[in-house]
């Protein structure tokens, strides 16, 4: 989906924001950001393809969990965005178990509470999840303005890309859902 006609309401919840190749902001250059919630107050999302030099096992140990599955401990931690970079955010599909402090849209949940971290350490958490430090946020009208400036492409999000373990190719995978080859993409808009 490309944006936006004047005064047209756009809801980007459950969409990917794909940074255009010319994105100057180093925080978002080359990123795919999942937008969990977008309304008249702004937007909240997580960068899904920016692992940092930290493993989930490091986070679990620093949070006091000594016993957890090796594979769980080897999962990457992601830089979710520049807001609250010391806070952990867990993006996951809805589960039958309800976690304290979850923000939900119709497809996924974002949970920040200790109970889900305990469940993950105990092997009872959601099967699919991303653990991010920090999140991305936009004030009212900010994301719409950035779309008008050709900073982003948007497309429906897919769990295969979000929870896939090929971070190096998530950007191209997201572009491919639009039928775009990165080598053919230009961030310079034109007027007809």
Protein Blocks (a to p, Z undefined) as FASTA:
>chain_A
ZZddehiacdfehiacdddfklmblklgopacddfbdcfkbccdddfklccfddfklmmm
mnopabdcfklmmpccddfbjehklbccddddddfbdcehiacdfkbccdfbfklmmmmm
nopacfbdcddediddddehklmmmmmnopaccddddfklmmpcblklmmmmmmmmnopa
fklpcfbdcdZZ
